[in-house]
Amino acid sequence: MPGLPPGVTGVSVTEAVPLNTLLITVLTEGGTLAQTTCLITPPPPPPGPAWGTTYCAAFKDITPPSG
């Protein structure tokens, strides 16, 4: 997937609004959070690795500032 951070240790997948979208959030071993959205319909995504690069936006860092 575009921009997947290295060292991912956790993944959360949530159906997002609009309901044809997945919200994918990852946590890295360094403690950063990154997020992307992936279109799932229409059209149906193809199987395999092309799915992520074709239907997902690049990951964006969403780590909250340390306080």
C-alpha positions as CSV (number, residue, x, y, z in Angstrom):
1,M,0.0,0.0,0.0
2,P,1.3,3.5,-0.7
3,G,3.3,5.0,2.1
4,L,2.9,2.0,4.5
5,P,5.2,2.9,7.4
6,P,7.9,0.4,8.4
7,G,7.6,-1.6,11.6
8,V,3.8,-1.9,11.8
9,T,2.8,-3.8,14.9
10,G,-1.0,-3.2,14.9
11,V,-3.8,-2.6,12.4
12,S,-7.3,-1.4,12.8
13,V,-9.9,-1.6,9.9
14,T,-13.2,0.2,10.2
15,E,-16.0,0.8,7.7
16,A,-16.1,4.5,7.1
17,V,-18.6,7.0,5.7
18,P,-19.4,6.8,2.9
19,L,-20.1,3.1,3.5
20,N,-18.1,2.0,0.5
21,T,-14.8,3.0,2.2
22,L,-12.5,1.3,4.7
23,L,-10.5,3.4,7.2
24,I,-7.2,1.6,8.0
25,T,-5.1,2.8,10.9
26,V,-1.7,1.3,11.8
27,L,0.6,1.6,14.8
28,T,4.3,1.2,14.4
29,E,6.9,-0.1,16.8
30,G,8.1,3.5,17.2
31,G,4.7,4.5,18.5
32,T,3.5,6.5,15.5
33,L,0.0,6.3,14.0
34,A,-0.8,6.4,10.3
35,Q,-4.1,6.2,8.4
36,T,-5.5,5.7,5.0
37,T,-8.8,5.2,3.3
38,C,-9.6,2.5,0.7
39,L,-12.5,2.5,-1.7
40,I,-14.2,-0.9,-1.8
41,T,-17.1,-0.4,-4.1
42,P,-17.8,0.2,-7.0
43,P,-16.2,-1.3,-8.9
44,P,-15.2,-4.4,-6.9
45,P,-11.5,-4.3,-6.0
46,P,-9.3,-6.8,-7.8
47,P,-7.7,-9.6,-5.7
48,G,-4.0,-9.4,-4.7
49,P,-1.5,-6.6,-4.1
50,A,-2.9,-4.4,-6.9
51,W,-5.9,-3.8,-4.6
52,G,-4.0,-1.5,-2.2
53,T,-2.2,0.6,-4.7
54,T,-5.2,1.0,-6.9
55,Y,-8.0,1.7,-4.4
56,C,-6.2,3.2,-1.3
57,A,-4.9,6.7,-0.7
58,A,-1.4,7.1,0.7
59,F,-0.9,6.7,4.4
60,K,-0.8,10.0,6.4
61,D,0.8,10.4,9.9
62,I,-1.9,11.1,12.5
63,T,0.3,10.7,15.6
64,P,-1.0,13.2,18.2
65,P,1.6,15.8,19.4
66,S,3.4,14.8,22.6
67,G,2.3,17.0,25.4
